[in-house]
Amino acid sequence: MISQTIRRLPLTNTARRLATLSATAHSPRVLVTGSLGQLGSTMVEALRSKFGRDNVIGSDIKKPTIVQRNAGPFVYADVLNYRSLEQIVVDHGIEWIVHFSAVLSAAGERNPALGLNVNINGFQNVLELAKNHRLRLLSPSTMGAFGPTTPKDGTPDLTIMRPNTIYGISKVHMELLGEYYTEKYGVDFRSLRYPGIISADTLPGGGTTDYAIDIFHGALKQNSYSCFLSANTRLPMAYIDDCIEGTMQLLEAPEHSLSQRVYNVHACDFTPEELANEIRCQHSKTFAMEYQPDFRQAIADTWPRTMADDAARRDWGWSPIFGISEMTRIMFEKLRPVYKDVLFAHPSSKEPNLSSDSTSTAAAAALAH
């Protein structure tokens, strides 16, 4: 079975840029929950590049790899256990929390009870910690917080929000409760509504926007992909370097510069067919795409096609740089070495040089290293 974490590549562009910045007079002590996930692992790397290896504590309920453990401090943390979280905050002198632990959109529909428990009760615990220990708390939200009655194009920060998924409902709860704690108790709560995030560092986890990651694996393995969304489903997306840099910008922004506590962020938008065409341009003219929409289509149909992010650009400098072409180039650049033993003899050929079984075996071996 293919490992769930692809071999870590050298520092991302975001981490390199952050590493060149001058050190601040005081480096905060930061706890990252869900640090072994797609976003958490990259965020930890960026934070350590800026604030120092020992000032950033990774945490999760999963076991880290040897590489992850050797990269810096790591602790077991169940966000549903307030006392154990509080002990981590006290023992490690935590000042900021970046809360990534969550059950995402598709998984939440498969297991609503788990989604509600982790997303609502887990957030309540870190919010109480922020109140009781005067911590800065950044907890990302999502475009999934919008719903079927939300305006689909240029969706503003403040609009109709009536999601019909467990993930979206729990994120609206998070946004409102975070704002309440800011107004009532002075908690420094911050959030940004992520679009779909594209990264080569981890395998797709079955989420609604994960086709935009899985498609590159399909292109490299068998020069084809079966998409679970329809051809013309347009959704907001962002390359992970833009996402992490934006998160860092909001996390570090002076509190007085924030005109609100929750912000839309939008980098680019495209459809599955537009991405397939970009792959044909950059990888293989014969790349084959078929469409077999599943239950995730109904989720995607409730989300914005584009989001307005004027406030994020004005208040704390959100300025994404990656569009569909550059993102596609980087994804292939990072993933081709992983699949070096299963690539086609000629990218434009119609047939792979390995059977599907041997392709899977070879890819698993490549990813395991």
C-alpha positions in Angstrom: 0.0 0.0 0.0 1.3 3.4 -0.9 2.7 5.4 2.0 0.4 8.3 3.1 3.4 10.7 3.1 5.6 11.3 0.1 9.3 11.7 0.7 9.9 15.2 2.0 11.5 17.4 -0.6 13.8 20.4 0.2 12.4 23.5 1.8 9.5 25.0 -0.1 9.8 28.4 -1.7 7.8 29.8 1.2 10.2 28.4 3.8 13.2 29.8 1.8 11.6 33.2 1.7 10.8 33.1 5.4 14.3 31.9 6.2 15.8 35.1 4.7 13.8 37.4 6.9 15.5 38.9 9.8 14.8 37.3 13.2 12.3 39.1 15.4 13.4 40.3 18.8 11.2 37.6 20.4 10.4 34.3 18.7 7.0 33.0 19.9 6.5 29.5 21.2 4.0 27.9 18.8 1.9 24.7 19.0 0.6 23.2 15.8 -2.2 20.7 16.1 -2.7 18.2 13.3 0.9 18.8 12.3 1.3 15.5 10.3 -1.4 16.5 7.8 -0.9 18.1 4.4 -1.1 21.7 5.7 0.2 21.1 9.2 3.5 19.5 8.1 4.3 22.3 5.7 3.2 25.0 8.2 5.6 23.5 10.8 8.4 23.7 8.3 7.7 27.4 7.6 7.3 28.3 11.3 10.6 26.6 12.2 12.4 28.5 9.3 11.1 31.8 10.8 11.1 31.2 14.6 13.6 28.4 15.1 13.4 24.6 15.3 12.8 24.4 19.1 10.2 27.1 19.3 7.6 25.2 17.2 6.0 22.1 18.7 4.3 19.7 16.3 1.5 17.6 17.6 -0.9 14.9 16.3 -2.6 11.6 17.3 -0.6 9.8 14.6 3.0 8.5 14.9 5.5 10.8 13.1 8.1 9.3 10.7 11.7 9.3 11.8 12.4 12.2 9.5 9.5 14.2 11.1 10.5 13.4 14.6 14.1 14.4 13.9 13.0 17.7 12.4 12.0 19.2 15.7 9.9 18.8 18.9 6.8 16.6 18.6 4.2 15.6 21.2 1.1 13.4 21.2 -2.0 15.7 21.4 -5.6 14.7 21.3 -7.6 17.9 20.8 -10.6 16.3 22.6 -8.6 16.1 25.8 -8.4 19.6 27.3 -6.2 18.7 30.3 -3.5 17.1 28.1 -3.5 20.1 25.8 -3.2 22.4 28.7 -0.2 20.5 30.0 1.5 20.9 26.7 0.8 24.7 26.7 2.2 25.0 30.3 5.2 22.7 29.9 6.3 24.2 26.6 5.5 27.8 27.3 3.2 28.0 24.3 2.1 31.5 23.2 0.5 30.9 19.8 -1.6 27.9 18.6 -2.2 27.1 14.9 -5.1 24.6 15.0 -5.2 22.3 11.9 -6.9 19.3 13.6 -10.2 18.7 11.7 -12.3 16.2 9.9 -12.6 17.4 6.4 -15.6 17.7 4.0 -15.9 14.2 2.5 -14.9 12.4 5.7 -17.3 14.4 7.7 -20.2 13.3 5.5 -19.1 9.6 5.9 -18.9 10.0 9.7 -20.9 13.0 10.9 -20.5 12.1 14.6 -16.7 12.1 14.4 -16.8 15.3 12.3 -18.9 17.2 14.9 -16.9 15.9 17.8 -13.4 16.8 16.5 -14.4 20.0 14.7 -16.6 21.5 17.4 -15.4 20.1 20.7 -11.7 20.1 19.6 -11.9 23.7 18.6 -13.8 24.6 21.8 -10.8 23.1 23.8 -8.2 25.2 22.0 -10.4 28.3 22.2 -10.7 27.8 26.0 -6.9 27.4 26.2 -6.5 30.7 24.3 -8.8 32.4 26.7 -7.4 31.0 29.9 -3.7 31.4 28.9 -3.9 34.5 26.7 -2.8 32.8 23.5 -3.0 33.9 19.9 -5.1 31.4 18.1 -5.3 30.8 14.3 -7.8 28.2 13.2 -8.4 28.0 9.4 -11.9 28.0 8.0 -12.9 27.0 4.5 -14.9 27.9 1.4 -17.1 25.0 2.6 -18.5 27.4 5.2 -20.6 28.8 2.4 -23.7 27.0 1.2 -26.1 26.5 -1.8 -27.8 29.9 -1.3 -24.5 31.8 -1.1 -23.6 34.0 -4.2 -21.3 31.8 -6.3 -19.2 34.4 -8.0 -17.1 37.0 -6.2 -18.4 35.6 -2.9 -17.8 38.3 -0.2 -16.5 37.9 3.3 -19.9 38.7 4.8 -22.8 37.0 3.0 -25.4 34.2 3.4 -23.8 31.3 5.1 -26.0 28.2 5.3 -23.8 25.2 4.5 -25.3 21.8 4.2 -22.3 19.7 5.2 -21.0 18.7 8.6 -17.6 20.3 7.7 -19.2 23.6 6.6 -21.6 23.7 9.6 -18.8 23.1 12.1 -16.6 25.8 10.4 -19.4 28.4 10.6 -19.7 27.5 14.3 -15.9 27.9 14.7 -15.9 31.4 13.0 -18.8 32.7 15.1 -17.5 31.3 18.4 -14.0 32.7 17.7 -15.5 36.1 17.0 -17.6 35.9 20.2 -14.5 35.0 22.3 -12.7 38.0 20.8 -15.5 40.4 21.6 -16.4 38.9 25.0 -13.0 37.8 26.4 -10.4 39.6 24.2 -9.0 36.4 22.7 -6.8 37.1 19.7 -8.6 34.8 17.3 -7.8 34.7 13.5 -9.1 32.7 10.6 -8.9 32.5 6.8 -11.2 30.6 4.5 -9.0 28.3 2.5 -9.9 27.4 -1.1 -8.8 23.9 -2.3 -5.1 23.4 -1.6 -2.8 21.8 -4.1 0.4 20.1 -2.9 2.8 17.4 -4.0 4.0 16.6 -0.5 1.2 14.2 0.5 -1.1 11.9 -1.3 -4.7 13.0 -1.7 -7.0 12.1 1.1 -10.3 11.8 -0.7 -11.6 15.4 -0.1 -13.8 17.3 -2.5 -11.0 19.3 -4.1 -8.4 16.4 -4.0 -9.0 15.6 -7.6 -6.7 18.5 -8.4 -3.9 16.5 -6.6 -4.8 13.0 -7.6 -5.0 14.0 -11.3 -1.2 14.5 -11.4 -0.6 11.0 -9.9 -2.9 9.5 -12.5 -1.2 11.4 -15.3 2.2 10.1 -14.2 1.1 6.5 -13.5 -1.2 5.7 -16.4 -1.7 8.9 -18.5 -5.4 9.1 -17.5 -7.6 10.0 -14.7 -11.2 9.3 -13.7 -12.6 12.5 -12.0 -15.3 12.4 -9.3 -16.4 16.0 -10.3 -18.0 17.0 -13.5 -15.9 18.7 -16.2 -17.2 22.2 -15.7 -17.1 22.4 -11.9 -15.3 25.6 -11.1 -13.8 26.0 -7.7 -11.3 28.3 -6.0 -7.8 26.8 -5.5 -4.4 27.8 -4.2 -0.9 26.2 -4.4 0.3 25.3 -0.9 3.2 27.8 -0.9 0.7 30.6 -1.3 -1.6 29.1 1.3 1.2 28.8 3.9 2.6 32.2 3.2 -0.8 33.7 3.6 -1.4 31.9 6.8 2.0 33.2 8.1 1.1 36.7 7.1 -2.2 36.6 9.0 -0.6 34.9 12.0 2.1 37.6 12.3 -0.1 40.6 11.4 -0.3 43.2 14.2 -3.7 42.9 15.8 -4.5 46.5 15.2 -4.3 46.0 11.4 -7.2 43.5 11.4 -10.5 45.0 10.5 -12.2 41.6 10.9 -11.4 38.1 12.3 -12.2 35.9 9.4 -11.0 36.5 5.8 -11.6 35.0 2.4 -8.4 34.1 0.4 -8.5 33.4 -3.3 -5.5 32.6 -5.5 -6.9 31.1 -8.7 -9.9 29.1 -10.0 -10.4 26.4 -12.6 -12.4 23.4 -13.7 -11.3 19.8 -14.0 -11.4 20.1 -17.8 -9.2 23.3 -17.7 -6.7 21.4 -15.5 -6.8 18.4 -17.8 -6.0 20.7 -20.8 -3.1 22.2 -18.9 -1.7 18.7 -18.2 -2.0 18.0 -22.0 0.0 21.1 -22.7 2.7 20.4 -20.2 2.9 16.6 -19.9 1.1 14.5 -22.5 -1.1 15.5 -25.5 -2.9 12.1 -25.1 -3.7 12.5 -21.4 -7.2 10.9 -21.1 -9.9 12.3 -18.7 -13.2 10.7 -17.9 -15.9 12.0 -15.5 -17.8 9.9 -13.0 -19.2 12.3 -10.5 -19.9 10.8 -7.0 -21.3 12.2 -3.8 -18.6 14.9 -3.7 -20.2 16.6 -6.7 -23.2 17.6 -4.5 -20.7 19.1 -2.0 -18.8 21.1 -4.6 -22.1 22.4 -6.1 -22.7 24.3 -2.8 -19.3 26.1 -2.8 -18.3 29.4 -4.4 -16.8 29.5 -7.9 -14.7 32.5 -7.0 -14.2 34.5 -3.7 -13.6 38.2 -3.1 -10.5 38.7 -0.9 -10.1 42.5 -0.9 -9.9 42.7 2.9 -7.1 40.1 3.2 -5.1 42.0 0.6 -5.7 45.3 2.3 -5.3 44.3 5.9 -2.3 42.0 5.9 -0.9 41.8 2.4 -2.4 38.6 0.9 -0.8 38.4 -2.5 -0.8 34.9 -4.1 1.6 34.3 -7.0 0.7 30.8 -8.4 -1.8 30.3 -11.1 -2.8 27.1 -12.9 0.1 27.0 -15.3 2.9 27.6 -12.7 1.2 25.2 -10.2 1.0 22.5 -12.9 4.7 22.9 -13.7 5.7 22.6 -10.1 3.5 19.6 -9.4 5.1 17.6 -12.3 8.6 18.9 -11.3 8.1 17.5 -7.8 6.2 14.3 -8.6 8.2 13.0 -11.6 11.2 11.9 -9.5 8.8 10.0 -7.3 7.4 8.1 -10.3 10.6 7.8 -12.2 10.3 4.1 -12.5 6.7 4.1 -13.8 6.8 7.0 -16.3 5.9 6.4 -19.9 8.7 5.8 -22.2 7.5 8.9 -24.1 5.0 11.3 -22.4 3.0 11.6 -25.6 2.5 7.9 -26.1 -0.9 6.3 -25.5 0.2 3.3 -23.5 2.3 3.1 -20.3 5.4 1.0 -20.3 4.2 -1.0 -17.3 1.0 -2.8 -16.5 -1.3 -1.3 -13.9 -0.3 -3.8 -11.3 3.4 -3.2 -11.8 2.8 0.5 -11.9 1.2 0.4 -8.5 4.0 -1.7 -7.1 6.7 0.5 -8.5 5.1 3.7 -7.3 4.6 2.2 -3.8 8.3 1.3 -3.7 9.3 4.8 -4.9 7.1 6.6 -2.3 8.3 4.4 0.5 11.9 5.8 0.3 
